[in-house]
Amino acid sequence: MTPVTPGNQGAVMGIRLRRRPGMLMPAMEDTAACKGMDTDMFFVGEMAPQAKAVCGFCPVMERCKEWGIRHEEFGVWGGMDEYERRAVRRADARLRLNQGLK
C-alpha cells in the first residue's frame, strides 16, 4: 500500500458514494482526497487508520462527514468510522429526546 502524504493524497485514495434513487449526491466526488483510491480501504476495519489519515488531508472532509452521519451505515466517511457515527447519531437522538423533539 502506498503511504499517504500531503503531496499524494489525491493519487492514493478513492471515495465510494453509493447512489440511491431520488437522492441528490453531494458535489464532493471530484475534489475528495480519496478520488481514484481503492475503496476497500474505507470499508475494511483494520484499514480504518489509513483511511482516516487520508481524510485528514481532504478539502471536503466536513461535507463527507455530514453525509456519512446522515446516510451511511458502514465504512469511513469524513474521518469517522461507523462506530463513531453511530455514537453521534445516538447523542443527537438523546438530545432531541431531552428537548422534546422528534
N, C-alpha and C positions, 0 to 999 in steps of 0.2 A: 504494500500500500504506500502511495506517495504521501509524505508528510505535508501537512497544511501549513503554509506560511502566508503572511500578508500579500506577498507577491504572486502566489499561485492559487489562491483560494478559488477563483472562478474556474480554473482549469481542472481542479481536483474534485469539485462537488457537482451534484445534480439534485434538484428538488422534484418530488413526485406529488403533484397536486391532482388528486382524483376528481374528475369532473362528474357532477351529478346533474341529472335532467332538471332544468328550470333554476339552477343555481348559478349566479354570476360568480366568476372566478376573479380573485384579486389580480391586479396587474403587477405581479412580482416575479413571474417566471423568468423574464428576460434579464432582470437585474440581480437576481439572487446569487449569492456567493457559491451556492452549490450547483449552479447550472452546469450541466454536462457531466456531473459526477455519477457514480454508481449509487443508485438509490438504496441498495441493500444496506449501506452504511447507516441509514436513518431508520431502518426497521429491524436491525439485528441488535439485541440487547447489549452484548459485550462490546459493540462498536459505538455505543452512545457517547462515550467521552470524546472520540474523534469527531463524531457528527456535531456535538456541541461546540467543539473548538472551531469548526468551520463557521458555525452560526455566529460566533463572536466577531468575525470579520465582515459579516453580511450587512449591506446597506438597507435591507428590507426586513431585518430581524424582528422588529416590533410588530410589523404588519403580519408577518408569518406566525409569530407567537399568538397574536389575537385570533388569526384564522384557526390555528391548531386548537386553541382553547374552545372555540365555538363549534368547530366542525370535525375535528379529527380524533379518533379513539386511540390509534396506535402510532408509534414512531416518534422521532424527534422533530419538532416543529418550533422554529424560533428559539432554539436553545433549550427547550423544555421537553422532557420525555413524558410518556403517558401518565406516569405516576404523579409527576409534578403538576400536570394539567388537571388531573382528577382532584388533587388537593385544592387547586384554585377553584374549581367548579364547586366542590363541597363547601369551601369557605364562603363563596358567593351565595350559595343556596342557604347557608346558615344565616348570613347577613340579611338576605331578603326575608327569610322567615322571621327573624327577630324584628324586622322593620314592618312586618305585616304585609309584605309584597308577595306577589306570586312569581 
